[in-house]
Amino acid sequence: MFKGAALFVLVSVVSSLTLAQGEFPLGPDATLTPGSLCNSADQIRYPEKIKYCKRDVSGGEKAQVFRKYDNIGYRTRSMNRQDFKIDHYIPLCAGGGNDERNLWPQHVSVYQITDKLEELVCIKMAEGRLSQKRAIEYIRRAKNNLDEAPGIEDEVRGL
């Protein structure tokens, strides 16, 4: 399943995540970021005709996302801002929306694990090999169970 170098990188990333636990979220908080779909489509994509919203999150909205997460005990605002991105829990390419219910502060050590999967599920959706519903299930599972992400990626790659 894993090649030697890939396994070493995964173990290193998971080790650093364990050390940082509590400073930043390892996944979206279900109450703050349940996920949401695009409502006002800029275009329609894929054989399944998925609504697609262009990226549209203001600086103020991003700051609000950091505040909300810090209000429940994280310390993202005291960390280097360059180590974070505001992530769309359900990726835009999979039909995710831009509202706060779909946004969370994702640390670089987390998106190094999940971003490849996001790209892959969207490629599979474009090929008609993966439904939006199943793509979102894969993304949710990976972002809430980082240790499962490589296996999920392998599964999606096999579709």
C-alpha positions, -999 to +999 in steps of 0.1 A: +000+000+000+026+026+011+061+030-004+089+035+021+093+073+016+056+080+016+051+060+049+080+079+065+064+113+055+030+102+068+045+090+101+064+123+105+033+144+098+012+124+122+039+127+148+040+165+144+002+166+145+002+147+178+026+173+193+005+202+181-029+188+192-049+214+209-032+244+193-051+240+160-079+217+148-070+185+132-103+185+114-134+207+110-155+210+142-189+195+134-209+223+151-189+252+136-183+236+102-209+210+092-202+217+055-224+233+029-230+231-008-229+258-034-263+276-037-256+303-063-237+285-091-212+304-112-213+274-135-223+237-137-196+210-139-192+173-145-215+147-160-236+149-128-242+186-134-227+198-100-231+235-090-198+252-089-191+284-069-160+305-076-138+311-045-152+341-027-142+345+009-134+379+022-106+387+047-132+396+073-149+362+068-115+344+072-108+363+104-142+354+117-135+317+111-102+319+131-121+337+159-148+311+160-123+283+163-102+301+189-134+307+209-137+269+214-102+265+227-077+266+198-049+291+195-047+296+157-045+334+159-014+332+180+003+310+155+020+319+122-009+328+098+012+315+069+009+280+083-029+281+077-054+283+049-091+287+052-102+254+039-135+246+022-146+215+041-165+203+010-142+215-017-154+240-043-145+216-070-169+190-054-198+216-052-189+231-018-201+266-008-183+297+004-203+303+035-189+300+070-206+266+076-181+252+050-149+270+062-123+261+089-087+270+096-066+242+082-030+239+093-003+231+067+004+197+084-032+188+078-037+200+042-005+182+032-025+150+040-059+159+025-053+182-005-042+154-029-074+135-021-095+166-029-079+170-063-083+133-070-120+131-061-127+160-084-108+144-112-129+112-107-161+133-106-151+149-139-145+115-154-180+104-143-164+077-121-175+092-088-208+108-077-208+140-057-224+122-027-197+096-026-169+122-031-182+142-002-183+110+020-146+103+011-136+139+019-155+140+052-140+107+063-105+118+054-107+152+070-121+138+102-098+107+103-064+118+090-048+084+096-073+070+071-066+095+044-039+076+025-060+045+023-090+065+011-068+081-015-057+047-027-093+036-029-103+066-049-074+062-072-086+027-080-120+039-093 
